[in-house]
Amino acid sequence: MPRPGDLLRLARALLSGRYAVILSGELAQSLFHFVLNILLVRELGAHDYGLFAIVFTVGAVGITYIRALVAVPATLHLARSLGRPAARGYDVMFGSGAILVSGLLAVGVGVALVPVIGFGALAAGAFVGLYAYRSYLRIVLLARGRPRIAGLSDLVYAVCGGLLVARGLDGAGAALLDRAFAAIALAHALAIAVAYGALRERLRIALHARARARYRSIWKTLAWSLAGVTGLTVQGQGLTLLFALLAGPAAYAPIAATLVLYAPLRIPTMALMNMVLPEITRLLASGQVEAARRIVVRRAALLGGACVIYGAAMAALLPAVEGVLFKGRFAGEPMGWIGLGVWAVVTVSLLYAIPRAYLEASAAFRSITAGAVASAALGFAIMVPALLFLPAATALVGLLASEVATLAWSLGAFRNLAREPRFSASAAGAT
């Protein structure tokens, strides 16, 4: 275990280097999401805000799929090909795949939501597709060693989104919901355009025979990556979506609003995960397994400490926060228990984020898949009966059980891989 002094030095190094650039962008866009959610909680009814939260969760599901299909494979290849002609070919190939996947997500979500929210579903679909593509672009920029452009894109998204929301977020009900989706979709489009402008590159799409052949050459690994993310999606966002659908948007609204309060914990985690994945990949490919293992242990310990401190502060502040920010909308709900349950779920899910990055860098997608499927089954077995026979908030126990099982499986798989340096290095090199 790392000593407190080691963690303090690590925190100083992170905040003074490349991580600070990445974190600042994540902070900017997350602050915008936080403010947007608070505004909508105060202005929308519980049903309409629950719909907004469900679409945002669908967007998170889209990000996990684009990450599995193109972002993680692109990172693994680009991290080993920087400075070589192959890097450009991989960039175009995976970028084309990202455009295709994002387009399919946008069309699918838009069509599915038309019966629910009318023509505003088109803006919602555009938001999900552009959200997914910009997530891919951010990860690839970090893999290419361009963190400042990634941070600039995040900042442009947050500023443009804030200006668009301030200018057009009026009305009520479905009209307000439509304007919110249109504003954040346009902000994502502007941020993508600025990123390509800063790169001085144009968006290139190449789905010719050579690109398809490259995809076929990695299809076996890609299939396991897809299976792994499907399992993780079912285990994480899938359970959350099931919760929202079974309980209904109104019952899900207080939990969704509380999740927003714990978003600051996810900000440094996502920035850290995006940064360490190419770093771990390069270390494993060069056989430096012990150095990669130390990165995982130290970063995970730092995140654990941050979660405990933030959780203690939020436990004391939640009653006041609920009254001021949410205008007392959920006064009849057990917000104390909901806050404790959400904190536990978020904390456990963040603790296995960095070990999972090590598994991805090692191409251990079979292990990721098996653990996710088993954890999802456990969560379903607990959550569904709880939703049918008990108050909605008690179903958080099912989510927590699933996350704890995933943490245990991820740590076990990480320990096993870290003891097999030859396997780790060769797997990373063969992805």
C-alpha positions in Angstrom: 0.0 0.0 0.0 1.3 3.5 -0.8 2.2 5.7 2.2 0.4 9.0 2.8 3.6 10.9 1.8 3.7 9.1 -1.5 0.0 10.0 -2.2 0.7 13.7 -1.3 3.6 13.8 -3.7 1.5 12.1 -6.4 -1.3 14.6 -5.9 1.1 17.6 -6.3 2.7 16.1 -9.4 -0.7 15.4 -11.0 -2.0 18.9 -10.3 1.1 20.6 -11.7 1.4 18.6 -15.0 -0.6 17.2 -17.9 -3.3 15.9 -15.6 -4.1 19.5 -14.5 -4.8 20.4 -18.1 -7.1 17.5 -18.6 -8.8 18.0 -15.3 -9.5 21.7 -16.0 -11.4 20.7 -19.1 -13.4 18.0 -17.3 -14.2 20.5 -14.5 -15.5 23.1 -17.0 -17.9 20.8 -18.8 -19.0 19.1 -15.6 -19.7 22.4 -13.9 -21.9 23.2 -16.9 -23.7 19.9 -16.6 -24.2 20.6 -12.9 -25.6 24.0 -13.4 -27.9 22.8 -16.2 -29.2 20.0 -14.1 -29.9 22.3 -11.2 -31.8 24.7 -13.4 -33.9 21.9 -14.9 -34.6 20.4 -11.5 -36.0 23.7 -10.4 -38.0 24.5 -13.6 -39.2 21.1 -14.8 -41.7 18.8 -13.1 -40.4 15.5 -11.7 -41.6 13.6 -14.8 -40.0 15.9 -17.3 -36.7 16.1 -15.4 -36.7 12.3 -15.0 -37.0 12.1 -18.8 -34.0 14.4 -19.2 -32.0 12.3 -16.8 -32.9 9.1 -18.6 -31.7 10.6 -22.0 -28.5 11.7 -20.3 -28.0 8.1 -19.1 -28.6 6.8 -22.6 -25.9 9.2 -23.7 -23.6 7.7 -21.1 -24.4 4.2 -22.5 -23.5 5.5 -26.0 -20.2 6.7 -24.7 -19.4 3.3 -23.3 -20.1 1.6 -26.6 -18.1 4.1 -28.7 -15.3 3.7 -26.2 -15.3 -0.1 -26.6 -15.7 -0.1 -30.4 -13.3 2.6 -31.4 -11.8 4.7 -28.5 -10.0 2.0 -26.6 -8.7 0.2 -29.7 -7.6 3.5 -31.1 -5.7 4.4 -27.8 -4.0 1.0 -27.8 -2.8 1.4 -31.4 -2.0 5.1 -31.3 0.0 4.8 -28.1 2.4 2.4 -29.8 2.5 4.2 -33.2 3.1 7.8 -32.3 5.5 9.4 -34.8 5.1 6.6 -37.3 3.1 6.7 -40.6 0.7 4.0 -39.2 -0.6 6.4 -36.6 -2.3 8.6 -39.2 -3.9 5.5 -40.8 -5.2 4.3 -37.5 -6.5 7.8 -36.7 -8.6 7.9 -39.9 -9.8 4.3 -39.6 -11.0 4.6 -36.0 -12.3 8.1 -36.6 -14.5 6.8 -39.4 -15.8 4.1 -37.1 -16.6 6.7 -34.5 -18.6 8.7 -37.0 -20.5 5.6 -38.0 -21.3 4.5 -34.5 -22.2 8.1 -33.4 -24.6 8.5 -36.4 -26.3 5.2 -35.6 -26.7 6.2 -32.0 -28.2 9.6 -32.9 -30.7 8.0 -35.4 -31.7 5.2 -33.0 -32.2 7.5 -30.0 -34.1 10.0 -32.0 -36.5 7.4 -33.5 -37.1 5.7 -30.2 -37.9 9.0 -28.4 -40.3 10.4 -31.0 -43.4 8.7 -29.4 -42.3 9.9 -25.9 -41.3 13.6 -26.4 -42.3 14.3 -30.0 -40.1 16.2 -32.4 -37.8 17.2 -29.6 -36.5 13.7 -29.9 -34.4 14.9 -32.9 -32.5 17.3 -30.7 -32.1 14.5 -28.1 -30.8 12.1 -30.7 -28.3 14.7 -32.0 -27.1 15.4 -28.4 -26.5 11.6 -27.8 -24.6 11.2 -31.1 -22.5 14.3 -30.8 -21.8 13.6 -27.1 -20.5 10.1 -28.0 -18.3 11.4 -30.8 -16.8 14.2 -28.7 -16.0 11.7 -26.0 -14.1 9.6 -28.6 -12.3 12.7 -29.9 -11.2 13.6 -26.4 -9.7 10.2 -25.7 -7.9 10.1 -29.0 -6.4 13.5 -28.5 -5.0 12.4 -25.2 -3.6 9.2 -26.8 -1.9 11.5 -29.5 -0.4 13.7 -26.8 -2.6 16.7 -27.4 -4.2 17.3 -23.9 -4.4 21.1 -24.4 -6.6 20.7 -27.5 -8.8 18.2 -25.5 -9.1 20.7 -22.7 -9.8 23.6 -25.1 -12.7 21.5 -26.7 -14.1 20.9 -23.2 -13.9 24.6 -22.4 -15.6 25.6 -25.6 -18.4 23.1 -25.0 -18.9 24.5 -21.4 -18.8 28.2 -22.4 -21.0 27.8 -25.6 -23.4 25.5 -23.8 -23.7 28.0 -20.9 -24.3 30.9 -23.3 -26.9 28.9 -25.4 -28.7 27.8 -22.2 -28.7 31.3 -20.8 -30.2 32.7 -24.0 -32.7 30.0 -24.8 -33.7 28.2 -21.7 -37.1 29.5 -21.2 -40.6 28.1 -21.4 -41.9 25.0 -19.5 -42.4 21.3 -19.8 -41.7 19.8 -23.2 -40.7 23.1 -24.8 -38.0 23.7 -22.1 -36.8 20.1 -22.5 -36.5 20.5 -26.3 -34.5 23.8 -25.9 -32.1 22.2 -23.4 -31.3 19.2 -25.8 -30.9 21.6 -28.7 -28.5 23.8 -26.7 -26.2 21.1 -25.6 -26.2 19.3 -29.0 -25.1 22.6 -30.7 -22.5 23.2 -28.0 -21.0 19.7 -28.7 -20.9 20.4 -32.4 -19.1 23.7 -31.8 -16.5 22.1 -29.5 -15.8 19.4 -32.1 -15.3 22.0 -34.8 -12.9 24.0 -32.5 -10.8 20.8 -31.8 -10.4 20.1 -35.5 -9.5 23.7 -36.1 -6.8 23.6 -33.4 -5.4 20.4 -34.9 -5.5 22.1 -38.3 -7.0 18.9 -39.7 -10.2 18.2 -41.5 -12.6 15.4 -40.6 -11.7 12.4 -42.8 -14.0 9.4 -43.4 -12.5 6.3 -45.0 -14.5 3.1 -45.1 -12.6 1.6 -48.1 -11.3 -2.0 -48.4 -8.0 -1.3 -46.6 -9.8 0.3 -43.5 -12.2 -2.7 -43.4 -9.3 -5.1 -43.6 -7.6 -3.4 -40.6 -10.8 -3.7 -38.6 -11.1 -7.4 -39.5 -7.6 -8.0 -38.3 -8.5 -6.8 -34.8 -12.1 -8.1 -34.8 -11.5 -10.9 -32.3 -10.1 -8.5 -29.7 -12.8 -6.0 -30.7 -15.6 -8.6 -30.2 -14.4 -9.3 -26.7 -14.1 -5.6 -26.0 -17.7 -5.2 -27.2 -18.8 -8.1 -25.1 -17.1 -6.6 -22.1 -18.6 -3.2 -22.5 -22.0 -4.7 -23.0 -21.7 -6.6 -19.7 -20.4 -3.4 -18.0 -23.2 -1.4 -19.5 -25.9 -3.9 -18.3 -24.2 -3.9 -14.9 -23.9 -0.1 -14.6 -26.1 2.1 -16.7 -28.4 -0.8 -17.7 -29.4 -1.3 -14.1 -29.8 2.4 -13.7 -32.0 2.6 -16.8 -34.1 -0.4 -15.6 -34.5 1.3 -12.2 -35.7 4.5 -14.0 -38.1 2.5 -16.3 -39.6 0.3 -13.6 -39.9 3.1 -11.0 -41.0 5.7 -13.5 -39.4 9.1 -14.3 -41.0 10.8 -11.3 -39.7 8.3 -8.8 -36.3 8.3 -10.4 -36.0 12.1 -10.3 -34.7 12.5 -6.7 -32.1 9.8 -7.3 -31.0 11.4 -10.6 -30.8 14.8 -8.9 -28.7 13.4 -6.0 -26.4 11.7 -8.6 -25.7 15.2 -10.0 -24.4 16.2 -6.6 -21.8 13.4 -6.7 -20.7 14.2 -10.2 -17.6 16.1 -8.9 -16.2 12.7 -7.9 -16.5 11.4 -11.4 -14.7 14.4 -12.9 -11.1 13.7 -11.7 -11.7 9.9 -12.2 -12.6 10.3 -15.9 -9.7 12.7 -16.5 -7.3 10.3 -14.7 -8.6 7.2 -16.5 -8.3 8.9 -19.9 -4.7 9.9 -19.0 -3.5 6.6 -17.6 -4.9 4.3 -20.3 -2.3 5.2 -22.9 0.4 5.5 -20.2 -0.3 2.0 -18.9 -0.5 0.6 -22.5 3.0 2.0 -23.3 4.5 0.6 -20.1 3.0 -2.9 -20.6 4.0 -3.0 -24.3 7.6 -2.3 -23.2 7.5 -4.9 -20.4 7.4 -2.4 -17.5 4.7 -4.2 -15.6 5.8 -3.2 -12.1 5.7 0.5 -13.1 2.2 0.0 -14.6 1.0 -1.8 -11.4 2.3 1.1 -9.2 0.3 3.6 -11.3 -2.9 1.6 -10.7 -2.4 1.2 -6.9 -1.4 4.8 -6.3 -4.2 6.4 -8.4 -6.8 4.1 -6.9 -5.7 4.9 -3.4 -5.9 8.6 -4.2 -9.4 8.3 -5.6 -10.5 6.3 -2.5 -9.4 9.0 -0.2 -11.1 11.7 -2.2 -14.4 9.7 -2.2 -14.3 9.4 1.6 -13.6 13.1 2.2 -16.3 14.2 -0.3 -18.8 11.8 1.1 -18.4 13.0 4.6 -18.8 16.7 3.5 -21.9 15.9 1.4 -23.5 14.0 4.3 -23.4 17.1 6.4 -24.5 19.5 3.6 -27.1 17.4 1.8 -30.2 18.7 3.8 -29.2 22.3 3.1 -28.3 21.6 -0.5 -31.6 19.9 -1.1 -33.6 22.8 0.3 -31.6 25.5 -1.6 -30.7 24.0 -5.0 -33.8 21.7 -5.4 -36.2 24.2 -4.0 -37.5 21.5 -1.6 -38.9 19.5 -4.6 -38.2 16.2 -2.9 -39.2 17.1 0.7 -41.3 13.9 0.9 -38.4 11.6 -0.1 -35.8 10.0 2.2 -33.0 12.2 0.9 -30.6 11.2 3.6 -30.8 7.5 2.7 -30.8 8.3 -1.0 -27.6 10.4 -0.5 -25.9 7.6 1.4 -26.9 5.0 -1.2 -25.8 7.1 -4.1 -22.4 7.9 -2.4 -21.8 4.2 -1.8 -22.6 3.3 -5.4 -20.5 6.1 -6.9 -17.5 5.4 -4.6 -17.4 1.7 -5.3 -17.8 2.3 -9.1 -14.9 4.7 -9.1 -12.6 2.4 -7.1 -12.5 -0.1 -9.9 -12.1 2.4 -12.7 -8.3 2.5 -12.7 -7.9 -1.3 -12.3 -10.3 -1.7 -15.2 -8.0 0.6 -17.3 -5.2 -1.9 -16.6 -7.4 -4.8 -17.7 -8.3 -2.9 -20.9 -4.6 -2.1 -21.6 -3.8 -5.8 -21.1 -6.6 -6.8 -23.5 -8.2 -8.9 -20.7 -11.7 -8.3 -22.2 -12.8 -11.9 -21.4 -12.2 -11.3 -17.7 -14.0 -7.9 -17.9 -17.0 -9.6 -19.6 -17.3 -12.5 -17.1 -17.1 -10.2 -14.1 -19.6 -7.7 -15.5 -22.2 -10.4 -16.5 -22.0 -12.0 -13.0 -22.3 -8.7 -11.3 -25.2 -7.6 -13.4 -27.0 -10.9 -12.6 -26.6 -10.2 -8.9 -27.8 -6.7 -9.2 -30.9 -7.7 -11.2 -31.7 -10.5 -8.6 -31.7 -7.9 -5.8 -33.1 -4.8 -7.5 -36.1 -6.1 -9.4 -37.9 -7.6 -6.4 -37.0 -4.5 -4.4 -38.6 -2.2 -7.0 -41.7 -4.4 -7.1 -42.4 -4.7 -3.4 -40.5 -1.9 -1.6 -40.0 1.8 -1.9 -38.0 2.9 -4.9 -35.0 4.1 -2.9 -34.3 0.6 -1.5 -33.5 -0.6 -5.0 -30.1 1.2 -4.6 -29.1 -1.8 -2.6 -29.1 -3.8 -5.8 -27.0 -1.3 -7.6 -24.5 -1.3 -4.7 -24.3 -5.1 -4.6 -23.6 -5.1 -8.3 -20.8 -2.5 -8.0 -19.2 -4.3 -5.0 -19.1 -7.5 -7.0 -17.5 -5.7 -10.0 -14.9 -4.2 -7.7 -14.0 -7.5 -6.2 -13.8 -9.2 -9.6 -11.7 -6.3 -11.1 -9.2 -6.3 -8.2 -8.8 -10.1 -8.4 -8.2 -10.0 -12.2 -5.8 -7.1 -11.8 -3.8 -9.0 -9.1 -3.6 -12.1 -11.3 -2.5 -10.2 -14.4 0.1 -8.2 -12.4 1.7 -11.5 -11.3 2.1 -12.6 -14.9 4.3 -10.0 -16.6 4.9 -12.0 -19.8 1.1 -12.3 -20.4 0.5 -8.6 -19.7 3.2 -7.4 -22.0 2.4 -9.7 -24.8 -1.4 -9.1 -24.6 -0.9 -5.3 -24.8 1.4 -5.7 -27.7 -0.9 -8.1 -29.6 -4.1 -6.0 -29.3 
